């Protein structure tokens, strides 16, 4: 598929849909409820017959069918689990792809077997489905990044090193209201102690925001069973616009040197004193992370992006939603459109930089690109 062409969104309007994807292979867009079982069965059988050395490709093909099926059957993880469990009990999984993937090794990046990733993905889909209930009445937009956007049923782990869920939310005018937040308080998917900590830190964030000292509120939430956690980052509309929206688009058209930051109110300090930037040409840059201790947390000047000698380096929160953000909830079309355009802007900037490096590609900006499912994107690693 040409780089300028994007796969049509999967999922319902403004909810749980892949925004852009630059996919190199068909993602089973012709899959239907009627042909799902036969398509999945045939894909599994083909994987069993595949020659040795192609295990990752076989696993990726099965994961692709499972991902598409989740949307075909209405994005209900609990019901979907029951259905595919029945199918897999009849077909079984190829032993060669149901073990841990030893071909790709990255720090803190164990690659799970297929059965593990299926269970872990469905568990997180069920959690994600609930986010719009818990937070939706106070935010404009909920977007998921990380392995749940680029590698469902393939990269997502369970166990002691379980994959977390990376989430960006855009707050609306009611976010800082002191009215009781009943939808969050009554939610049963989030660990109660984390909800209480978050609501207490909201008071501090109100004050910091009024003083112009913070514009992002970050909070970690564990699921109620403590199987995995969610790193949630609540952006003001202004900060969201600078990092992902129209303000960013204007900046990306420039070539002058720029260092951009967002002031992030975190519950604890950022783990490193420097932040690495990966350029579209494959080069690496870094910059200091400036942090200030405050009550109940720390304000981190989180690098948003850099432009050095005409080369663009996406920052941490931009890489969080690369290569394809997953839109969970949006109250208005305008906010959803920002997310639809974000990856396109990144792709275009990478093309512009081919005057410096003919191999420049927007996927180079993602440091863990080696673990992407084979065939999911145009560039293979």
N, C-alpha and C positions, 0 to 999 in steps of 0.2 A: 504493500500500500504506500503510495507517495506520502512524503512527510507532511505535505500541506493538507492532506485529507485526514479527517478524524473519524473514528468509528462512531456510529449513531449511539446516543446515550442508551444505557440499559437501565431498566427500572422505570417507575412512574414519574410523572412530572414533578420536578423539584424535590423528589425524595429518593434517597438511595440510588443514585445514578452515577456511573463513571462519566466524568466530565469530558476529558480528552484522553486519547490513548496512543496515537501513532503506532497502532498495532501492525505487525508484519503478516499475521495470518488471520484467517477467519476465526471469529470467536463464537461460532455456532449461532449466528443470527437467525438461522432457519429452524432453530430448535423450538419445538412446541410441546405442550402438555401431552399431546397424542404420541409424538415420536421420541420423547425424552428417554424412556426406559430402553428402547431398542438402540438409540444412539449411544447411551452410556454403556450398555452391554457390549456393543460392537467395539467401542473405544477401549474398553478393558480387555477384550479378547485380542485386539490388535496389539495392545501393550504386552500381553503374555507371549505373543509370537515375535516380538521385536528382538533384533539381535542384541547381544551383549554390547555395552558401551553407549546405548541410547536410552538408559533408564531415566535420565532427567527429562528428556523429550517426551517419553511415554507418560511420565508422571504429570507433566505440564498439560498434556492433551486431556487427561482425565480431569484434572483440576479445572480446565477451561469449561468442560461440559457441566461440571458440578456448579461452577459459578453462574453460568448462564441459567441453569435450571432453577437456581434460587430465585431469580427474578421472574422466570416464566410462571412459577407456582406462587407468586404473590408475596414474596419476601416475608414468609412466616417460618422462622428457623426451627421452631419446635415441631411443626407439622412436616417440614421438609426433612428433618432428621429421621422421623419415623419412616418416611417413604424410601429414602435412599438406604436406610439400614436394611429394609426388606430386600431391596435389589442386591445389595452387596453381600447379603447372606447367601443369596443364590449363586452369584457370580464369583465371589471371592476377589481378592486383590492379588496382583502379581507379587510374589515374594521379593523379587529383585528391586521393586520400587516401594515396598512397604517397610523398608529399613531406613535408617538414617542416611542422608545423602553425604557421602564422604568425599565427593568430588570438589566441593566448594567449602573452604574453611576460612572463616573470618572471625576476628575477635568478637566474642559475645554473639556469635551468629550461627550456632548449630542449626543445621538444616534437618527438619524432622522427616520421619517416614510419612507415607500418604495417609494411613489411618489416623495417626496422631494429628496431622494437620487438618483432616476433615472434621474431627471432633472439636479441635481448638477453634477452627473457623466458625462452626455453627454456634458454639458457645458465645463467641464474640458478636456474631450477627444478632443473636437474641438480645444481647446487652445493647448493641447499637440501636436496635429497633425501639428501645425504650428511652433513648436520649431525648427525643422530641417531646415525650411526655414529661420527663423530669425538668427539662430546661427550656422547652420550646416557647413557653409563654413569656420568657424574659430575654430571648435572643432572636436576632434576625436570621441567623444562618448557623448551621452546624456542618462542619466538613471534617472528614476522616482522612488521614494520610497513613504512611507507613505500610507495613506488610498487609494490612486489611484492605488496602487500596490496590497495591501492585501484585500481591501474591496470595489471595485467598485460596484455601485448599492446597496450597503448595509450600509457602514459607512460614505459616503461622504455627508457633510452638505452644505446647503445654508443659507442665512440670515446673521444676525449680527455676528454670530459665525461660519461663513463659513469655511469649510476645505480649507487649503492652499494646494499648490502643492510643494512637496519637490523634488529638482532636483540636481543631481551631473553631471557636465560636465567636460570632460578632454580636455584641450586646446591643440591645435597643434601649429606648428611653426609660423603660420600666425596670431595667436591670438593677439600678441602684436604689429603687424605691424601698422604703422601710416597711412596706406592707408584708404580711406573712407570706413566705414562699411555700405554700402548701403542697404544690406539686413535687417539689424537691424533698420536703420534710416527709411526705407520705410515701416516697419512692422506696421500693424494696430491693432494687438491684444494686444500690450503692451502700457501702459500709457506713453505718451511722456515725462513727467517730469522724470520718472524713467530711461528711455533710456538716457536722457541727463546726469543725475547724474552718471549713469554707465560709460558712455564714458569719462566723466571728471575724474572719479576715476581710470580709466584705466591708465592714465598718472602717477598717484601716485603709482599704483601697479607695473608698469614697473621699477620705481626707487627702490621700496622696494624689488622687486625680484632680481634686479642686486646687491643689497647690502646684499642679503641673509637674509632679515628680514621678508619676507612673501612668501608663496608658494600656498596659496589659496585665491581667491577673492570671497567674499560673497556679494550678492546684492539681495534686495527684489524688485520684479516687480509686480505691480498691472495690472490686465487685463484692457483694455481700458474702460470697463463699470464699473469698480471698484466693481465687484461682489465678487472677491476673489483675492488672491495674490499668487505669486510663490517665494519661497526661493531658489535662485540659488547659487550653490557653484562651482566655477571654479577651478579645480585642475590642477597643473602642472603634467606632466606624472610621474615625480619622486615622488611627494607626493601621487599620485593615486596608484603607485606601492607599497608604504609602507603601505597604509591604506587598499587596496583591492587586490593587485596583488601578484606577485611572491615573493617580499620581505616579505610580510606578511606571506605567506605560510611557508617560512623558519623559521620565528620567532615563528609561532604557534607550531612548532615541539620541541621547547625548553621548559624548565621548570624553568629556572632562572628568578628572579624578574626583571621586565622591566616596565618602564613608558615611553610611546611614545606619542609624540605630533606632531601637524601640526600648522604652524604659519598662522593664518587666518586673512586676512585684511577685517574687517567688517565695515559697515557704522556706526554702533553704538556698544557699549559695550555689551558683553554677559550679560544676565539679572541676572545671579547668580554668586556668588563668589566661589561656589563649584559645581563640576560636579559629578552626581551619576553614578555608574557603577553597572549593574545588571549581576550577574554571571549565568552560566549555571545551577548551583545548586540551584538557587533561592535566594542566599544571595546578599546583597547590600554593595558596597564599595563606597568611594568618594575620590576626590582629589581636590586640589585648582585649580582655573582657574586664570592664570596669564595674566594680560592685560596691554597694554601700549597705551596711547593716542597718536595719530599722526594726521597729517593734513587730514581732510575729513574722519575721522574714528578712528578705534582702531585696534591694532594687538592683537589678542587673541591666546594664546598658548592653542589650543583646544586639550584636551586629546584624543588620537586616540584609545588606549587600554592599559590595565594593565595586568601583570602577577604577581600574589602574591602567594607564597607558592605552586606553581604549578597550580594555578587556573587562568583561562583566563577570563578577563572582557572586553567585547567589548565597544568601545568608542562611542561617539555621532554620528559620521558620519558613523560608521559601522551599528549602530542600525537604522540609517535613511533608509538603504537599506535592512533591515531585515523585514520580513522573506523571501521575494522574490522580487528582483529588477525587474523593468519593463524597458527593453531596448527600447529606442525610436529611436536611431540613432547611427550607428557606421560606420566609414570609412574603417575599416579593421577588419579582422577576429580575429586577435590577441587581440585587445582591447575588442571585444565582448566576447572572450573566458574567459578573466579575470572575467567578470561579471557572466558568466555561472558557474565558479568554486567557486566564493566567498561564496555563501551559502553552497555549498558542503563542503568547508573547515571548515566553522563554525559548521556544523553538525558533521563532523568527530572529531573536537576538543572536542565537547560536549560529544561524545561517549567515548573519551579517558579519560575524567574526571569522568567517572563512577567508577573509582577505588576509588575516594573520596566520591562520592555520587551516589548511584545506580539510582537515579531519575534525574540525570543531563540531560538536554535537551536544544537544542539551542534556542527554543522559550522562555525559561525562561529569556533570555537576553533582551527581548522586554518588557518594563514596561507596555505597554498598551495591552498586549496579551488577556486580558479579553474581549475585544471588537471584536476579530476576528469572522468572520462568522462561526457559528457552522458547523462542518464537513469539513471545508476547509483544515485543516491540520490534521495530524495524532493525535496529542495530543489535547484533548478537555479540555476546561477550564470552 
